[in-house]
């Protein structure tokens, strides 16, 4: 029987160089906290328990991750990585295997971690290392006759040791019983006065435990975040990887360097995405969907053949086949558009159902409404859905024509095939098949003059 796998994520640090009151691990990468990416990896590894060790920021980390199935462990005072793991020991299965990850190293892939866990299951210590052109600041991997014997931190390293380019990532896996034993022997006789988790490597080597050093497929997998500049660099790396995957799946990206996916983006065949687009939450784009430049889509489902023009903002909406949206359109949560609906420039739709073939092409607001099939809504039309305290519904029948600059004061219904004259304020139901209009009498006032701006005299 394979021993149980427990995963400890170290997330207690302040991140002084971030110059922020927000705990470092909560700073966003692709729209999610850094540590959320690590948690996702841990869950994909199939751990029995995932322990998050937190400290700086009080309960900010547990509160931000409250919906996750996690065990939170407080490290009230930060005395090093060894001390941090010690706080999690009561929650670990003593006959299992422990994998240690870091909350500010978000892009490590599960396939990179599995060899470490496999080594730990066999009784060895699995250690993730990487060879860097510039190893400054990292703990060096010291080998004798090819075998890893210890790790020396940069500040404690000799001149010869600082020439070593193979460095420690901090990520390791080992039998939990051994971990408990070695943590109890840690001392803080070093330049930082801290208990280094890395010191257990020398203990393992001294006891003849095999140390299996594994390397990531890409250097970016083990890059951590200690500053806003590093966070920005990692964001670009992550977005580049997403863009490459989209391209491999047949999506046309006009410029792969100018796309931001901050959630899940699923694309059908022959999808085209122009520059500067942002995708948040869960977005689904059907076959032959086209997204113009500088659009933002959040939690949106777009059916095949739809075209979304530039600078449109869509959130919480469902869009039917062959629709035309934008430019400069806004679709808010609760919007459901049927096939071949047109929503044009500077039109906002909120919590409304718009049926097949309806059009609203210019400068309109449709909120809390139902719009019938093939209805045309003229420029400047608004549904007055809010009375100052409550929202009310507007129902517009099929094949209706709403003249420009009309105000529909909800609750109100417009019948099928009805016509509303331009400039009307409709506060009562309008019957089907009839022309309804509401205007005050047009007057011309003879001799009226526009006011003239007064000129101040200098005193």
C-alpha positions as CSV (number, residue, x, y, z in Angstrom):
1,X,0.0,0.0,0.0
2,X,1.4,3.4,-1.0
3,X,2.0,5.7,2.0
4,X,-0.3,8.7,2.3
5,X,0.9,12.0,0.8
6,X,0.6,15.2,2.8
7,X,1.6,18.5,1.3
8,X,2.8,21.5,3.3
9,X,2.7,24.9,1.6
10,X,4.9,27.6,3.3
11,X,3.0,30.9,3.0
12,X,3.9,32.8,6.2
13,X,6.3,35.4,4.9
14,X,5.7,39.2,4.7
15,X,7.5,39.9,1.4
16,X,9.2,43.1,2.5
17,X,10.3,43.9,-1.0
18,X,6.7,43.8,-2.2
19,X,6.2,47.1,-0.3
20,X,2.6,46.2,0.5
21,X,0.4,45.5,3.5
22,X,-1.0,42.5,1.6
23,X,0.7,39.1,2.4
24,X,3.0,38.3,-0.5
25,X,1.3,35.0,-1.3
26,X,-2.0,36.9,-1.9
27,X,-0.7,39.1,-4.6
28,X,-2.4,38.1,-7.9
29,X,-0.9,36.2,-10.7
30,X,-3.3,35.8,-13.7
31,X,-6.2,37.0,-11.5
32,X,-5.6,34.6,-8.6
33,X,-3.5,34.7,-5.5
34,X,0.0,33.3,-6.0
35,X,-0.7,30.6,-3.4
36,X,-3.9,29.6,-5.2
37,X,-1.8,28.3,-8.1
38,X,0.3,26.3,-5.7
39,X,-2.8,24.9,-4.0
40,X,-4.2,23.8,-7.4
41,X,-0.9,21.9,-8.1
42,X,-1.1,20.3,-4.6
43,X,-4.7,19.2,-5.3
44,X,-3.7,17.7,-8.6
45,X,-1.0,15.7,-6.8
46,X,-3.7,14.0,-4.9
47,X,-2.5,14.8,-1.4
48,X,-4.4,13.4,1.6
49,X,-4.1,16.8,3.3
50,X,-2.9,20.2,2.2
51,X,-1.5,22.3,5.0
52,X,-1.0,26.0,4.5
53,X,1.4,27.6,7.0
54,X,0.5,31.3,7.3
55,X,1.8,34.2,9.5
56,X,2.1,37.7,8.2
57,X,-1.2,39.5,7.8
58,X,-3.0,37.7,10.5
59,X,-6.0,35.8,9.2
60,X,-5.8,37.4,5.7
61,X,-4.6,34.2,4.1
62,X,-7.2,31.8,5.7
63,X,-10.0,34.3,4.9
64,X,-8.9,34.6,1.2
65,X,-8.8,30.8,0.8
66,X,-11.8,29.9,3.0
67,X,-13.6,28.1,0.2
68,X,-10.7,25.7,-0.3
69,X,-10.5,22.3,1.5
70,X,-7.3,23.2,3.4
71,X,-5.7,22.9,6.8
72,X,-4.4,26.2,8.0
73,X,-1.4,26.4,10.5
74,X,-0.3,29.6,12.1
75,X,3.4,30.4,12.3
76,X,3.1,33.3,14.8
77,X,6.8,34.2,14.6
78,X,8.9,33.5,11.5
79,X,12.1,31.7,12.5
80,X,12.9,30.1,9.1
81,X,11.6,27.4,6.8
82,X,12.5,24.6,9.2
83,X,10.5,26.3,12.0
84,X,7.6,26.8,9.6
85,X,7.4,23.1,8.7
86,X,7.6,22.2,12.4
87,X,4.2,24.0,12.9
88,X,2.5,21.6,10.5
89,X,3.9,18.4,12.1
90,X,0.8,17.7,14.2
91,X,-1.3,17.5,11.1
92,X,0.9,15.1,9.1
93,X,0.5,11.3,8.9
94,X,3.6,10.0,10.6
95,X,3.9,6.9,8.4
96,X,3.3,8.9,5.2
97,X,5.2,11.1,2.8
98,X,5.5,14.9,3.0
99,X,5.9,17.2,0.0
100,X,7.0,20.8,0.9
101,X,6.0,23.6,-1.5
102,X,6.3,27.4,-1.4
103,X,3.3,29.7,-1.7
104,X,5.3,32.3,-3.7
105,X,6.5,29.7,-6.3
106,X,3.3,29.3,-8.4
107,X,4.2,27.7,-11.7
108,X,5.7,24.3,-10.7
109,X,4.0,21.6,-12.7
110,X,2.7,18.4,-11.1
111,X,4.8,16.3,-13.5
112,X,7.9,17.9,-12.2
113,X,6.9,17.0,-8.6
114,X,6.0,13.4,-9.1
115,X,9.5,12.1,-9.3
116,X,10.2,13.6,-5.9
117,X,7.2,12.0,-4.4
118,X,8.1,8.7,-6.0
119,X,11.6,8.9,-4.4
120,X,10.1,9.6,-1.0
121,X,7.7,6.6,-1.3
122,X,10.8,4.4,-1.8
123,X,12.4,5.8,1.3
124,X,14.7,8.4,-0.3
125,X,14.7,12.2,-0.2
126,X,13.5,13.8,-3.4
127,X,15.0,17.3,-3.9
128,X,14.2,19.7,-6.7
129,X,17.3,21.6,-7.9
130,X,18.1,23.8,-10.9
131,X,21.2,25.0,-12.7
132,X,21.3,28.8,-13.0
133,X,23.6,31.1,-15.0
134,X,23.5,33.5,-12.1
135,X,23.0,31.6,-8.8
136,X,23.4,34.7,-6.6
137,X,21.2,34.6,-3.5
138,X,20.3,30.9,-3.8
139,X,21.5,28.0,-1.6
140,X,24.1,26.0,-3.4
141,X,24.0,22.2,-3.8
142,X,27.2,20.7,-2.5
143,X,28.1,17.4,-4.0
144,X,30.9,14.9,-3.2
145,X,31.7,12.2,-5.9
146,X,28.4,13.3,-7.6
147,X,26.2,12.7,-4.5
148,X,24.4,15.5,-2.8
149,X,25.8,15.9,0.7
150,X,24.5,19.3,1.8
151,X,23.1,22.7,0.9
152,X,24.8,25.9,1.9
153,X,22.9,29.2,1.9
154,X,24.4,32.0,-0.1
155,X,25.2,34.2,3.0
156,X,27.0,31.3,4.6
157,X,28.8,30.0,1.5
158,X,32.6,30.3,0.9
159,X,34.0,31.8,-2.2
160,X,34.4,28.4,-3.8
161,X,30.9,27.3,-2.9
162,X,29.5,30.5,-4.4
163,X,30.9,29.4,-7.7
164,X,28.5,26.4,-7.7
165,X,25.6,27.0,-10.2
166,X,23.3,24.2,-9.1
167,X,21.0,25.7,-6.6
168,X,18.2,24.6,-4.2
169,X,14.6,25.4,-5.0
170,X,13.4,24.5,-1.5
171,X,11.0,22.0,-2.9
172,X,11.4,18.5,-1.5
173,X,9.6,15.3,-0.6
174,X,10.6,12.7,2.0
175,X,9.2,10.2,4.4
176,X,7.3,12.0,7.2
177,X,8.9,10.0,10.0
178,X,12.4,11.1,8.9
179,X,11.2,14.7,8.5
180,X,10.0,14.7,12.2
181,X,13.3,13.2,13.3
182,X,15.5,15.7,11.5
183,X,13.4,18.8,12.3
184,X,14.0,18.0,15.9
185,X,17.7,18.3,15.4
186,X,17.8,21.6,13.6
187,X,19.9,24.4,15.0
188,X,20.1,28.1,14.1
189,X,23.8,28.7,14.1
190,X,23.9,30.6,10.8
191,X,24.1,34.2,9.5
192,X,20.3,34.6,9.7
193,X,19.8,33.0,13.1
194,X,17.1,30.8,11.5
195,X,16.2,27.1,11.4
196,X,16.9,26.1,7.8
197,X,14.9,23.3,6.4
198,X,17.8,22.7,4.0
199,X,20.0,21.5,6.9
200,X,18.1,18.2,6.9
201,X,19.9,17.4,3.6
202,X,23.2,17.1,5.4
203,X,21.5,14.9,8.1
204,X,20.1,12.6,5.4
205,X,23.5,12.3,3.7
206,X,25.2,11.6,7.0
207,X,22.8,8.7,7.6
208,X,23.2,7.3,4.2
209,X,19.8,8.2,2.9
210,X,19.8,8.5,-0.8
211,X,19.1,12.1,-2.0
212,X,17.5,12.0,-5.4
213,X,18.0,15.4,-7.1
214,X,15.6,16.1,-9.9
215,X,15.4,19.1,-12.2
216,X,12.4,21.0,-13.7
217,X,11.7,21.0,-17.4
218,X,11.8,24.8,-17.5
219,X,13.6,27.2,-15.2
220,X,10.4,29.3,-14.8
221,X,8.8,26.5,-12.9
222,X,10.9,27.3,-9.8
223,X,11.0,31.1,-10.0
224,X,9.7,32.7,-6.9
225,X,8.3,36.2,-6.3
226,X,10.0,38.6,-3.9
227,X,9.1,41.9,-5.6
228,X,6.6,43.6,-7.8
229,X,9.1,43.4,-10.7
230,X,9.5,39.7,-10.3
231,X,5.7,39.3,-10.1
232,X,5.3,41.2,-13.4
233,X,8.0,39.0,-15.0
234,X,6.3,35.9,-13.9
235,X,2.9,37.2,-15.1
236,X,4.3,37.6,-18.6
237,X,5.9,34.1,-18.5
238,X,2.6,32.6,-17.4
239,X,0.6,34.5,-20.1
240,X,3.1,33.5,-22.7
241,X,2.6,29.8,-21.8
242,X,-1.2,30.2,-22.0
243,X,-0.9,31.9,-25.4
244,X,1.3,29.1,-26.7
245,X,-1.2,26.5,-25.6
246,X,-4.0,28.5,-27.3
247,X,-2.0,28.7,-30.5
248,X,-1.3,24.9,-30.3
249,X,-5.0,24.3,-30.1
250,X,-5.7,26.3,-33.2
251,X,-6.7,29.7,-31.8
252,X,-5.6,32.7,-33.8
253,X,-4.0,35.3,-31.6
254,X,-3.2,38.5,-33.5
255,X,-0.3,39.2,-31.0
256,X,0.4,36.4,-28.5
257,X,2.2,38.9,-26.3
258,X,-0.9,40.9,-25.8
259,X,-3.5,38.7,-24.2
260,X,-4.4,38.1,-20.5
261,X,-6.2,35.1,-19.3
262,X,-7.1,35.4,-15.7
263,X,-9.2,32.3,-15.3
264,X,-10.3,29.5,-17.7
265,X,-10.6,30.1,-21.5
266,X,-12.1,27.4,-23.6
267,X,-12.1,28.0,-27.4
268,X,-13.7,26.1,-30.3
269,X,-12.3,25.9,-33.8
270,X,-11.2,28.9,-35.8
271,X,-11.5,31.4,-33.0
272,X,-9.8,34.7,-33.5
273,X,-8.7,37.0,-30.7
274,X,-7.3,40.5,-31.4
275,X,-4.8,42.4,-29.2
276,X,-5.3,43.6,-25.6
277,X,-8.2,41.3,-24.6
278,X,-8.7,40.2,-21.0
279,X,-10.5,37.0,-20.1
280,X,-11.6,36.5,-16.5
281,X,-13.4,33.7,-14.6
282,X,-14.8,31.0,-16.9
283,X,-15.1,32.0,-20.6
284,X,-16.3,29.7,-23.4
285,X,-15.9,30.8,-27.1
286,X,-17.7,28.7,-29.7
287,X,-16.5,27.9,-33.2
288,X,-15.6,30.9,-35.4
289,X,-16.1,33.4,-32.7
290,X,-14.2,36.7,-33.3
291,X,-13.1,39.0,-30.5
292,X,-12.0,42.5,-31.5
293,X,-9.2,44.5,-29.8
294,X,-9.3,45.5,-26.1
295,X,-12.4,43.6,-25.0
296,X,-12.9,42.3,-21.5
297,X,-14.9,39.0,-21.0
298,X,-15.7,37.6,-17.6
299,X,-17.8,34.5,-17.0
300,X,-19.3,34.6,-20.5
301,X,-20.5,32.0,-22.9
302,X,-20.4,32.9,-26.6
303,X,-22.0,30.7,-29.2
304,X,-20.5,29.9,-32.6
305,X,-20.3,32.6,-35.3
306,X,-20.6,35.6,-33.0
307,X,-18.5,38.7,-33.5
308,X,-17.6,41.0,-30.7
309,X,-16.2,44.3,-31.8
310,X,-13.5,46.5,-30.1
311,X,-13.7,47.8,-26.6
312,X,-16.7,45.8,-25.5
313,X,-17.1,44.7,-21.8
314,X,-19.1,41.5,-21.1
315,X,-19.7,39.9,-17.7
316,X,-22.0,37.1,-16.7
317,X,-23.7,36.9,-20.1
318,X,-24.8,34.3,-22.5
319,X,-24.7,35.1,-26.2
320,X,-26.3,33.1,-29.0
321,X,-25.1,32.2,-32.4
322,X,-24.2,34.7,-35.1
323,X,-24.7,37.7,-32.8
324,X,-23.0,41.1,-33.3
325,X,-21.8,42.9,-30.2
326,X,-20.1,46.3,-30.1
327,X,-18.0,48.3,-30.5
328,X,-18.2,49.8,-27.1
329,X,-21.0,47.6,-25.8
330,X,-21.5,46.5,-22.3
331,X,-23.3,43.3,-21.3
332,X,-23.9,42.9,-17.5
333,X,-24.8,39.8,-15.5
334,X,-28.0,38.1,-16.3
335,X,-28.0,39.1,-20.0
336,X,-29.1,36.4,-22.4
337,X,-29.0,37.1,-26.1
338,X,-30.5,34.7,-28.6
339,X,-29.1,34.1,-32.1
340,X,-28.5,37.0,-34.5
341,X,-29.1,39.7,-31.9
342,X,-27.3,43.0,-32.5
343,X,-26.1,45.1,-29.6
344,X,-24.3,48.1,-31.0
345,X,-22.1,51.0,-29.9
346,X,-22.6,52.5,-26.4
347,X,-25.5,50.1,-25.6
348,X,-25.7,48.6,-22.2
349,X,-27.8,45.5,-21.4
350,X,-28.4,44.2,-17.9
351,X,-30.4,41.2,-16.6
352,X,-32.4,41.0,-19.7
353,X,-33.5,38.3,-22.2
354,X,-33.3,39.4,-25.9
355,X,-34.8,37.1,-28.4
356,X,-33.8,36.1,-31.9
357,X,-32.9,38.8,-34.4
358,X,-33.7,41.8,-32.1
359,X,-31.5,44.9,-32.6
360,X,-30.4,47.8,-30.4
361,X,-27.7,49.5,-32.3
362,X,-27.0,52.8,-30.7
363,X,-26.8,54.6,-27.3
364,X,-29.4,52.6,-25.3
365,X,-29.9,51.1,-21.9
366,X,-31.9,47.9,-21.6
367,X,-32.2,46.7,-18.0
368,X,-34.5,44.1,-16.3
369,X,-36.3,43.6,-19.6
370,X,-37.6,41.0,-22.1
371,X,-37.2,42.0,-25.7
372,X,-39.1,40.0,-28.4
373,X,-37.8,38.6,-31.6
374,X,-37.0,41.0,-34.5
375,X,-37.8,44.0,-32.4
376,X,-35.9,47.2,-33.2
377,X,-34.9,49.6,-30.4
378,X,-33.9,53.1,-31.6
379,X,-31.0,55.2,-30.5
380,X,-31.2,56.8,-27.1
381,X,-33.9,54.4,-25.8
382,X,-33.8,53.5,-22.1
383,X,-35.8,51.3,-19.8
384,X,-36.5,53.2,-16.6
385,X,-36.2,50.1,-14.4
386,X,-35.5,51.6,-11.0
387,X,-37.9,53.8,-9.0
388,X,-35.4,54.7,-6.3
389,X,-36.1,51.7,-4.2
390,X,-37.1,48.7,-6.4
391,X,-36.4,47.3,-9.8
392,X,-39.2,46.7,-12.3
393,X,-39.5,44.8,-15.5
394,X,-40.2,46.0,-19.1
395,X,-41.7,43.5,-21.6
396,X,-41.4,44.3,-25.3
397,X,-43.2,42.1,-27.7
398,X,-41.9,40.7,-31.0
399,X,-41.4,42.8,-34.1
400,X,-42.0,46.0,-32.2
401,X,-40.4,49.3,-33.2
402,X,-39.2,51.6,-30.5
403,X,-38.5,55.1,-31.8
404,X,-35.4,57.0,-30.9
405,X,-35.0,58.7,-27.5
406,X,-37.9,56.8,-25.9
407,X,-38.1,56.2,-22.1
408,X,-40.0,53.1,-21.1
409,X,-41.1,53.5,-17.4
410,X,-41.3,50.1,-15.8
411,X,-43.3,48.2,-15.1
412,X,-44.7,48.4,-18.6
413,X,-45.5,46.2,-21.5
414,X,-45.3,46.9,-25.2
415,X,-47.3,44.6,-27.5
416,X,-46.3,42.6,-30.5
417,X,-45.9,44.7,-33.7
418,X,-46.4,47.9,-31.6
419,X,-44.7,51.1,-32.7
420,X,-43.6,53.7,-30.2
421,X,-43.1,57.2,-31.6
422,X,-39.7,58.8,-31.1
423,X,-39.2,61.0,-28.0
424,X,-42.0,59.3,-26.1
425,X,-42.2,58.6,-22.4
426,X,-44.3,55.5,-22.0
427,X,-45.6,54.8,-18.5
428,X,-48.7,52.7,-19.5
429,X,-48.9,49.5,-21.5
430,X,-48.9,50.0,-25.2
431,X,-51.2,47.8,-27.3
432,X,-50.1,45.5,-30.1
433,X,-50.3,46.5,-33.7
434,X,-50.8,50.2,-32.8
435,X,-48.8,53.5,-32.8
436,X,-48.3,54.9,-29.3
437,X,-46.6,58.2,-28.6
438,X,-46.4,60.6,-25.8
439,X,-45.2,64.2,-26.5
440,X,-45.9,67.7,-25.2
441,X,-47.1,70.2,-27.7
442,X,-44.3,71.9,-29.7
443,X,-44.1,75.6,-29.2
444,X,-42.1,78.5,-30.7
445,X,-41.6,81.5,-28.5
446,X,-41.2,84.5,-30.6
447,X,-38.5,87.0,-29.6
448,X,-36.7,84.7,-27.0
449,X,-33.0,85.4,-26.7
450,X,-30.3,83.2,-25.4
451,X,-28.6,84.4,-22.2
452,X,-25.4,86.3,-22.7
453,X,-22.4,85.7,-20.5
454,X,-21.7,88.7,-18.3
455,X,-18.3,90.3,-18.6
456,X,-16.7,91.3,-15.3
457,X,-15.3,94.8,-15.2
458,X,-11.8,95.3,-13.8
459,X,-11.9,97.1,-10.5
